[in-house]
């Protein structure tokens, strides 16, 4: 079996009481069966924490106090951990933000950026991935289409190469990602999966589509304001996971879309922002790569290649809008001033982990987002229609974002 993981994976450590947020609020904590048996024993030891365990574990879940885990101390440390040690914690608490996707003989591990420290590592560390070989362990290959998996890995490698081409603006790179995902979807449906490498080489050699895309780029940029305003309005109706999200989203919507001069300032301010903070485009690139790594291979189970590309691109656009709104709000440049790089990074980390928490920590929100992104037909030969629907409208139907996704079960790299 092979295990793929980001270069920065082993650098992660929980910030515990130093964390600027907490993962012990606003989401459901399931207690695995093994840990539930431990908690039954602890509940009879007569201690304060033991008695609370007896009262607060119901139907395999921790019953919260309001929005908070009842075992969260005032110092943001866990009472269960403090009393009984790390091994006493349930599996999801012990291993978050580590997450694993199972593709038979290949397992892919990531650090969910709904965690602030994971978001910081993603924004600042290398973009590569490492492979750990575990020949003594065999994966479950039942139901795995190996030819399709190889085709998807070939396509994703090409998507990563496109994202790394910094001679082109990031928006153009993301449009190219959408175009290749669209084509890949069609090739797979046409039974050409085994020819993925050759088809990608032919696509790279054909510059005509890229020339047409560049001509259409300006008109797509003009659509961006309306599309993002509409999508942000939809996001406002999603379930709240992070306490910080409603204010962050409302600030973004008010500043970018509903101020008197919002439309006229939108593209101009974005260009000024990137001129002032050129390092931000690199961080947006890393965000897009992260979401491609997180989402893309799950199309092995539902066949929705194009949909996964659009999920990655839209989540990147979402972060871009939130960054821009924060910059415009900070007129005194107390956060985004070029002389305060540590404050700027802290703000970017906050935006990433709060926004990602709305998607990564809520299956309901993820499903609703998939419905909004609604995949269009891949039959159209009109490039503007294809890419315009992908970035300008983003109304294509996604298939189910399911598959063999599951929470991490231990240290995958041991």
Secondary structure, DSSP 8 states (H G I E B T S, - for coil): -EEEEETTGGG----GGG-SS-SSBSS--B--HHHHHHHHHHTTS--HHHHHHHHHEETTEE--BTTB-TTB-TTS-BHHHHHH-GGGS-HHHHHTTEEEEEETTEEEEEE-TTSHHHHHHHHHS---EEEEE-TT-----TT--HHHHHHHHHHHHHHHHHHT-TTS-HHHHHHHHHHHHHHHHHHHHTT-GGGHHHHHHHHHH--HHHHHHHHHHHHHHHHHHHHHHHHHHHHTTS---STTHHHHHHHHHHHHHSSTTHHHHHHHHHHHHHHH-THHHHHHHHHHHHHHHHHGGGHHHH--HHHHHHHHHHHHHHHHHHHHHHHHH-TT-TTTSTT-HHHHHHHHHHHHHHHHHHHHT-HHHHHHHHHHHB---S----HHHHHIIIIII--B------SSEEE--S-TT-
